[in-house]
Amino acid sequence: MNCNRIPKALQLALTALTGIAAMSLTLANSAPRCSSESPPTPHAECWNWRPPAGKILAQQLVDRIMATHPELLSLTFHGVPPGTSAHTMFAGSFPDRIGDADDPGDLFSQKTKSTILDPSLDQPGKFVVFISLRDASDRSIGSMVIAFKDSGRYRRSEGQYYRAALSLRNGLEKQISSLQALFEPAPRAQSPASKLGAPGVR
């Protein structure tokens, strides 16, 4: 586990954008730095928020994407849950790490609404994209961290990873009416029979 890892791509961005970087790092230093890319190792010292007992819409969306995109290693959503001031991972493919305080990369992407491409040179086989999370009205409501497989038949160019991340984000927008909606209970999936209606009903 590494709660202090800062992506190499982010280090370059922080050097180039000193003023914005200072703002991001100030926020990051107010809570433990917990990487959203690490394996799902429970570590309560990194939590700054706890999710509700039932599954929320945000987690349902993550689960659907992970189930239908074999090219992904992980996906996490980051932002400030309604009614709090905590910058946190509020949904993701690491269930035990939901509620982790956001690290500098997550904060930088949220605050600048920018996209960061991180080839993960210290973790071969993975390419990470930090990208703004948006709702159906195209408002920035947080960030997404998407880890792609970067080996074998899944290996792509940086431009292809960027376009794939953009496509995922844009597809999600239509399903998110607002930040608040992401924290509502996940709707229960209807069975094929219930969608068609009871026998004999027209």
MARKOL-777626 format. One record per residue (C-alpha): residue number from 1; residue in one letter; x, y, z. Coordinates in steps of 0.05 Angstrom, whole numbers, plus 5000, padded with zeros to 4 digits. Layout:
+-----+------+------+------+------+
| seq | type |   px |   py |   pz |
+-----+------+------+------+------+
| NUM |    A |    X |    Y |    Z |
...
+-----+------+------+------+------+
//
This chain:
+-----+------+------+------+------+
| seq | type |   px |   py |   pz |
+-----+------+------+------+------+
|   1 |    M | 5000 | 5000 | 5000 |
|   2 |    N | 5026 | 5070 | 4984 |
|   3 |    C | 4986 | 5129 | 5010 |
|   4 |    N | 5037 | 5179 | 4985 |
|   5 |    R | 5048 | 5161 | 4912 |
|   6 |    I | 5044 | 5220 | 4864 |
|   7 |    P | 5040 | 5200 | 4790 |
|   8 |    K | 5099 | 5221 | 4748 |
|   9 |    A | 5054 | 5256 | 4699 |
|  10 |    L | 5024 | 5296 | 4756 |
|  11 |    Q | 5094 | 5316 | 4780 |
|  12 |    L | 5107 | 5348 | 4712 |
|  13 |    A | 5039 | 5383 | 4713 |
|  14 |    L | 5052 | 5410 | 4783 |
|  15 |    T | 5119 | 5438 | 4761 |
|  16 |    A | 5088 | 5472 | 4701 |
|  17 |    L | 5029 | 5501 | 4738 |
|  18 |    T | 5059 | 5523 | 4804 |
|  19 |    G | 5002 | 5567 | 4828 |
|  20 |    I | 4948 | 5515 | 4817 |
|  21 |    A | 4993 | 5461 | 4844 |
|  22 |    A | 5001 | 5499 | 4909 |
|  23 |    M | 4925 | 5502 | 4918 |
|  24 |    S | 4919 | 5428 | 4903 |
|  25 |    L | 4975 | 5407 | 4950 |
|  26 |    T | 4947 | 5451 | 5006 |
|  27 |    L | 4881 | 5414 | 5002 |
|  28 |    A | 4917 | 5347 | 4998 |
|  29 |    N | 4958 | 5360 | 5060 |
|  30 |    S | 4895 | 5369 | 5103 |
|  31 |    A | 4882 | 5293 | 5100 |
|  32 |    P | 4922 | 5229 | 5092 |
|  33 |    R | 4944 | 5216 | 5020 |
|  34 |    C | 4913 | 5151 | 4998 |
|  35 |    S | 4924 | 5127 | 4928 |
|  36 |    S | 4861 | 5108 | 4889 |
|  37 |    E | 4903 | 5062 | 4846 |
|  38 |    S | 4930 | 5016 | 4901 |
|  39 |    P | 4903 | 4946 | 4914 |
|  40 |    P | 4841 | 4942 | 4958 |
|  41 |    T | 4875 | 4942 | 5026 |
|  42 |    P | 4831 | 4968 | 5083 |
|  43 |    H | 4865 | 5024 | 5121 |
|  44 |    A | 4820 | 5066 | 5164 |
|  45 |    E | 4873 | 5120 | 5173 |
|  46 |    C | 4858 | 5141 | 5101 |
|  47 |    W | 4782 | 5148 | 5109 |
|  48 |    N | 4750 | 5216 | 5113 |
|  49 |    W | 4679 | 5195 | 5095 |
|  50 |    R | 4636 | 5133 | 5101 |
|  51 |    P | 4585 | 5111 | 5049 |
|  52 |    P | 4512 | 5095 | 5065 |
|  53 |    A | 4494 | 5024 | 5081 |
|  54 |    G | 4460 | 5009 | 5014 |
|  55 |    K | 4488 | 5014 | 4944 |
|  56 |    I | 4484 | 5084 | 4914 |
|  57 |    L | 4475 | 5102 | 4841 |
|  58 |    A | 4549 | 5121 | 4834 |
|  59 |    Q | 4570 | 5051 | 4855 |
|  60 |    Q | 4519 | 5019 | 4809 |
|  61 |    L | 4548 | 5058 | 4750 |
|  62 |    V | 4619 | 5037 | 4767 |
|  63 |    D | 4598 | 4964 | 4773 |
|  64 |    R | 4563 | 4966 | 4705 |
|  65 |    I | 4624 | 4995 | 4671 |
|  66 |    M | 4672 | 4946 | 4702 |
|  67 |    A | 4627 | 4888 | 4682 |
|  68 |    T | 4625 | 4910 | 4609 |
|  69 |    H | 4695 | 4937 | 4597 |
|  70 |    P | 4748 | 4882 | 4603 |
|  71 |    E | 4802 | 4932 | 4582 |
|  72 |    L | 4797 | 4966 | 4651 |
|  73 |    L | 4836 | 4949 | 4713 |
|  74 |    S | 4798 | 4997 | 4758 |
|  75 |    L | 4751 | 5056 | 4760 |
|  76 |    T | 4739 | 5105 | 4817 |
|  77 |    F | 4696 | 5168 | 4827 |
|  78 |    H | 4721 | 5226 | 4869 |
|  79 |    G | 4691 | 5290 | 4895 |
|  80 |    V | 4655 | 5321 | 4954 |
|  81 |    P | 4593 | 5284 | 4978 |
|  82 |    P | 4533 | 5330 | 4989 |
|  83 |    G | 4530 | 5359 | 5059 |
|  84 |    T | 4605 | 5349 | 5072 |
|  85 |    S | 4670 | 5384 | 5057 |
|  86 |    A | 4709 | 5319 | 5048 |
|  87 |    H | 4746 | 5306 | 4982 |
|  88 |    T | 4739 | 5231 | 4978 |
|  89 |    M | 4732 | 5169 | 4935 |
|  90 |    F | 4657 | 5159 | 4938 |
|  91 |    A | 4650 | 5100 | 4890 |
|  92 |    G | 4697 | 5052 | 4857 |
|  93 |    S | 4721 | 4982 | 4840 |
|  94 |    F | 4758 | 4978 | 4906 |
|  95 |    P | 4698 | 4972 | 4954 |
|  96 |    D | 4742 | 4970 | 5016 |
|  97 |    R | 4774 | 5036 | 4998 |
|  98 |    I | 4711 | 5077 | 4987 |
|  99 |    G | 4716 | 5136 | 5033 |
| 100 |    D | 4791 | 5145 | 5024 |
| 101 |    A | 4815 | 5217 | 5026 |
| 102 |    D | 4833 | 5241 | 4956 |
| 103 |    D | 4906 | 5244 | 4937 |
| 104 |    P | 4940 | 5302 | 4899 |
| 105 |    G | 4924 | 5273 | 4831 |
| 106 |    D | 4850 | 5268 | 4847 |
| 107 |    L | 4848 | 5339 | 4875 |
| 108 |    F | 4887 | 5369 | 4817 |
| 109 |    S | 4838 | 5339 | 4767 |
| 110 |    Q | 4778 | 5363 | 4807 |
| 111 |    K | 4802 | 5434 | 4819 |
| 112 |    T | 4829 | 5448 | 4749 |
| 113 |    K | 4777 | 5406 | 4711 |
| 114 |    S | 4837 | 5380 | 4672 |
| 115 |    T | 4855 | 5312 | 4644 |
| 116 |    I | 4920 | 5278 | 4666 |
| 117 |    L | 4951 | 5221 | 4628 |
| 118 |    D | 4995 | 5178 | 4672 |
| 119 |    P | 5033 | 5120 | 4638 |
| 120 |    S | 5049 | 5091 | 4707 |
| 121 |    L | 5122 | 5078 | 4692 |
| 122 |    D | 5132 | 5048 | 4761 |
| 123 |    Q | 5073 | 5000 | 4751 |
| 124 |    P | 5082 | 4966 | 4683 |
| 125 |    G | 5019 | 4942 | 4649 |
| 126 |    K | 4975 | 5000 | 4670 |
| 127 |    F | 4957 | 5068 | 4640 |
| 128 |    V | 4918 | 5116 | 4684 |
| 129 |    V | 4874 | 5174 | 4663 |
| 130 |    F | 4849 | 5227 | 4711 |
| 131 |    I | 4789 | 5262 | 4679 |
| 132 |    S | 4733 | 5309 | 4702 |
| 133 |    L | 4666 | 5275 | 4721 |
| 134 |    R | 4607 | 5313 | 4692 |
| 135 |    D | 4531 | 5310 | 4697 |
| 136 |    A | 4478 | 5314 | 4643 |
| 137 |    S | 4481 | 5391 | 4644 |
| 138 |    D | 4557 | 5387 | 4631 |
| 139 |    R | 4573 | 5412 | 4701 |
| 140 |    S | 4638 | 5387 | 4732 |
| 141 |    I | 4619 | 5349 | 4795 |
| 142 |    G | 4684 | 5313 | 4811 |
| 143 |    S | 4735 | 5268 | 4777 |
| 144 |    M | 4743 | 5198 | 4751 |
| 145 |    V | 4807 | 5157 | 4755 |
| 146 |    I | 4808 | 5104 | 4701 |
| 147 |    A | 4862 | 5051 | 4700 |
| 148 |    F | 4869 | 5016 | 4633 |
| 149 |    K | 4906 | 4951 | 4619 |
| 150 |    D | 4969 | 4969 | 4581 |
| 151 |    S | 4996 | 4902 | 4559 |
| 152 |    G | 4984 | 4849 | 4506 |
| 153 |    R | 4922 | 4859 | 4462 |
| 154 |    Y | 4898 | 4916 | 4507 |
| 155 |    R | 4959 | 4961 | 4495 |
| 156 |    R | 4941 | 5027 | 4462 |
| 157 |    S | 4973 | 5094 | 4447 |
| 158 |    E | 4966 | 5153 | 4495 |
| 159 |    G | 4917 | 5186 | 4447 |
| 160 |    Q | 4874 | 5123 | 4445 |
| 161 |    Y | 4872 | 5119 | 4521 |
| 162 |    Y | 4851 | 5192 | 4523 |
| 163 |    R | 4795 | 5181 | 4473 |
| 164 |    A | 4772 | 5118 | 4509 |
| 165 |    A | 4769 | 5156 | 4576 |
| 166 |    L | 4731 | 5213 | 4543 |
| 167 |    S | 4681 | 5164 | 4513 |
| 168 |    L | 4669 | 5132 | 4580 |
| 169 |    R | 4660 | 5199 | 4614 |
| 170 |    N | 4613 | 5226 | 4561 |
| 171 |    G | 4571 | 5163 | 4562 |
| 172 |    L | 4563 | 5170 | 4638 |
| 173 |    E | 4541 | 5243 | 4634 |
| 174 |    K | 4473 | 5225 | 4606 |
| 175 |    Q | 4460 | 5180 | 4666 |
| 176 |    I | 4477 | 5231 | 4719 |
| 177 |    S | 4426 | 5286 | 4731 |
| 178 |    S | 4466 | 5318 | 4787 |
| 179 |    L | 4518 | 5305 | 4840 |
| 180 |    Q | 4463 | 5293 | 4891 |
| 181 |    A | 4433 | 5239 | 4846 |
| 182 |    L | 4497 | 5198 | 4850 |
| 183 |    F | 4485 | 5189 | 4925 |
| 184 |    E | 4413 | 5167 | 4919 |
| 185 |    P | 4398 | 5092 | 4928 |
| 186 |    A | 4413 | 5053 | 4865 |
| 187 |    P | 4350 | 5035 | 4827 |
| 188 |    R | 4333 | 4961 | 4827 |
| 189 |    A | 4341 | 4928 | 4760 |
| 190 |    Q | 4275 | 4904 | 4731 |
| 191 |    S | 4270 | 4832 | 4709 |
| 192 |    P | 4252 | 4818 | 4636 |
| 193 |    A | 4183 | 4794 | 4659 |
| 194 |    S | 4169 | 4858 | 4698 |
| 195 |    K | 4190 | 4900 | 4638 |
| 196 |    L | 4141 | 4863 | 4594 |
| 197 |    G | 4084 | 4865 | 4644 |
| 198 |    A | 4044 | 4809 | 4676 |
| 199 |    P | 4014 | 4756 | 4629 |
| 200 |    G | 3949 | 4778 | 4598 |
| 201 |    V | 3960 | 4852 | 4613 |
| 202 |    R | 3960 | 4900 | 4553 |
+-----+------+------+------+------+
//
